[in-house]
């Protein structure tokens, strides 16, 4: 077998599974064969062993510290990604509809699943402009609902809410799968937050759910066992064999954010700086690079834009690959280019992409 090292790594702009911090990968590599004090790999130890319970508790505490999670919220480590959480059990038996803010593909997927559980109501839909903008959350026509669902960042369209909702009358549920831990969040503004890990928090396979205590009481006994958040809470995320490696890795990423980055405020500054490098090129070249998202609603995680033609887009992707800039093709519903620059994307990768964009424009613009 080969012995590739970090020097062989490309700049990975994939939307997910996505780039991970190299120091975290190196620590996991050291622990993979034999976790210190365990005599076995993290992949081998029992999920009920004292060693894994310590890993689980450490991961939870680090998330609590990073996000300042209030004591009346539970942290659950589950499976199934956002797709399973779309079928969340906060509506059954309430006699109320769930309200949705449709800002792109993933919020659309969420409402389709929610319709299987009960009535739904759309508060705002950006379909007419192919989801290139966001509404003002303070101005939507909220009703007496079971919850209000929003997607904090749409990976495909590249739009993102920059702030938390201000209203306290509604129970906000946020899918933060693609921007979890990219900035400080006021968790108390939400009834529930969920995030699959494979964008910012770890490898595919583990999902973090942060849910307020009173909402756990909505878990109806008629629900399938795995869909019952109360059951997971009572079992300390050990209702079934959990994704042990994923939980271990989330703890390592949280540790990196605390000790290497210096917290989420610092991470947010890094993310703003990285995104601005690319958006500056878009703003300087509106006749060549056409950004999908309106400037006020641009994502710090997924920069989406189109070139003047499909031929130039293919040429750009080909040249990018020759510069070790990989996975830049846009989603088919938007086209063009999508640069996913999550927390772990180093600024050197964004600078290399920026430089290519400028050079490519200078050579191909009319």
C-alpha positions, 0 to 999 in steps of 0.5 A: 500500500502507498504511504501518501502524506499531507503533502499529497492533499489537494484543496478540497472544495467539496460540499460534503463530506468535506475538508477536515482540519489536518491537526484533527486528522493527524490526531485521529491517525495516531489514535486509530490503531490504539486509543491511549489507555484502551489497548484497542482502536476507537473503532473497536471499543464498546460503546458502553465502556468507560473509555467511550463514555468519557469520549461521549461526555467530553464531546458534549461538554466541548459543544456546550462550552463552544456554543454556550448551550443553556442547561435546559437543553439536551445534546444528542448524538444520533444518526440519519443526518438531516434527512431523518431529522426532517421527520422530527416528532415535534408536531404529532399530537399538537393539533398545530401545523408546522411553519416553514421558511423555504430558502432553497433545496434543503428546506424544500426537502424538509417540508416534504417529510414534515407533510407526512407527520401533519399539516404544514404552512409556508411562510415564505418561498424564494422559488420565483428567483431560484432561491437567491435571497432570504426574507427578514425573519422578523417580518413573516406572518407567523401563526400559532404553530408547532414550530417554525423550521428554517435552514440556516445555510443552503449549500446548493444556492449559497444563501445563509442567515447571518443572524439568529431569529429575534422572535420569542413567541415561536419555536424555531427549529434550525437545520444547521447542517452546513454551517454548524459551529461556523460562528457563535449562536444564541442557542436560546433563540431556538427550540431545536438545532440539528446538524449532520456532521460532514460539513463542519463538525466531523465525518459522515455518520453522526448527527448532533441534535440540541433540543430544549427540555420542554420539547422532549415532552412532545415525544409521543409513545406512538413514535417509532423508537428511533424517532423518539428524542426522549428515548435517546435522551434517557439513554444518554445517546446510547439507545442503539449502538451510536456512531462511536468514531463520528462522536469521537471525531466531533470531540476532536473538531470541537477541541481544535476549535477551542484550542487551535482556533480560539473559539467561534468568534475567531472562527467567524472572523476567519470565515468572513475573511475567506469568503470576502476574498472570493466575493471581492472577485465576483464584485469586481467582475460582474460581467464575467462572474455572476454570483447566484446569491444576492450580496446581502444574503451570501453564504460564508460556507458555499460561494456559488457563481456562474461563468459566461458559458458552459464551455468556460465553466468546464475549462475553469474546473479543468484548470482548477484541478491542475492547480489541486483545487478540487470539487468545484462543480456547481449543483445541477439546479444552479450550475456554474461553480460552487466553492465550499469553504467550511471551517477547515478550508485553509486560507491558502486554498481560498487564496489559490482559488482567488488567484485562479479566478483573477487569472482566468478572467483576465485571459478569457474576458472579452 
